[in-house]
């Protein structure tokens, strides 16, 4: 099954998963029920999967628009005689 989500929707899901996992861990501190830890682990697993996909998506966008490209400043040079000058005529 393929589901298409926007970046904001994925972020909302990630926040919800993080909150759910934290709540399950806090519940475990009270009950010591291993099912709570299982649920927290499942939430963490889902979070990791979605976060990885989101990062790949963001990196592909950055690559498409050229973010992160660097120029080799060691070989870049400026000819000071080629700069425009103005006159007081």
C-alpha positions as CSV (number, residue, x, y, z in Angstrom):
1,X,0.0,0.0,0.0
2,X,1.3,3.5,-0.9
3,X,0.2,6.5,1.1
4,X,1.1,10.0,0.0
5,X,1.5,12.6,2.7
6,X,2.7,16.2,2.8
7,X,5.8,17.1,4.8
8,X,3.6,18.9,7.4
9,X,1.4,15.8,7.7
10,X,4.4,13.6,8.3
11,X,5.7,16.0,10.9
12,X,2.3,15.9,12.7
13,X,2.4,12.1,12.7
14,X,6.0,12.2,14.0
15,X,5.0,14.4,16.9
16,X,1.9,12.2,17.7
17,X,4.1,9.1,17.7
18,X,6.7,10.7,19.9
19,X,3.9,11.8,22.4
20,X,2.3,8.3,22.3
21,X,5.6,6.6,23.0
22,X,6.4,9.0,25.9
23,X,2.9,8.4,27.3
24,X,3.4,4.6,27.1
25,X,6.8,4.9,28.9
26,X,5.3,7.0,31.6
27,X,2.4,4.4,32.0
28,X,5.0,1.7,32.3
29,X,6.6,3.5,35.2
30,X,3.3,3.2,37.0
31,X,2.0,-0.2,36.0
32,X,5.3,-2.1,35.1
33,X,3.2,-3.8,32.3
34,X,5.5,-4.9,29.5
35,X,2.8,-4.2,27.0
36,X,3.4,-0.5,27.6
37,X,7.0,-0.9,26.7
38,X,6.1,-2.9,23.6
39,X,3.8,-0.1,22.5
40,X,6.4,2.5,23.2
41,X,8.9,0.5,21.2
42,X,6.4,0.2,18.3
43,X,5.9,3.9,18.3
44,X,9.6,4.5,18.2
45,X,10.0,2.0,15.3
46,X,7.3,3.8,13.3
47,X,8.8,7.2,14.2
48,X,12.2,6.0,12.9
49,X,10.8,4.7,9.6
50,X,8.8,7.9,8.9
51,X,11.6,10.2,10.0
52,X,14.0,8.4,7.6
53,X,11.5,8.8,4.7
54,X,11.0,12.4,5.5
55,X,14.8,13.1,5.6
56,X,15.2,11.3,2.2
57,X,12.4,13.5,0.8
58,X,13.9,16.7,2.2
59,X,17.3,15.8,0.9
60,X,15.9,15.1,-2.6
61,X,14.3,18.5,-2.6
62,X,17.5,20.1,-1.5
63,X,19.4,18.3,-4.2
64,X,16.9,19.4,-6.8
65,X,17.2,23.1,-5.9
66,X,20.9,22.9,-5.3
67,X,21.1,23.5,-1.6
68,X,24.3,22.4,-0.1
69,X,26.3,23.0,-3.2
70,X,29.7,24.5,-2.5
71,X,32.0,26.3,-4.8
72,X,35.7,25.8,-4.6
73,X,36.8,29.1,-3.1
74,X,40.4,28.2,-3.4
75,X,40.2,28.4,-7.2
76,X,37.7,31.3,-7.4
77,X,39.4,34.6,-8.1
78,X,38.4,38.2,-8.8
79,X,40.3,40.4,-11.1
80,X,40.5,43.8,-9.3
81,X,41.1,45.5,-12.7
82,X,37.9,44.1,-14.0
83,X,35.7,45.8,-11.4
84,X,33.5,48.7,-12.6
85,X,34.7,52.2,-11.8
86,X,32.9,55.4,-11.9
87,X,34.0,58.8,-12.9
88,X,33.1,62.3,-11.8
89,X,32.4,63.7,-15.3
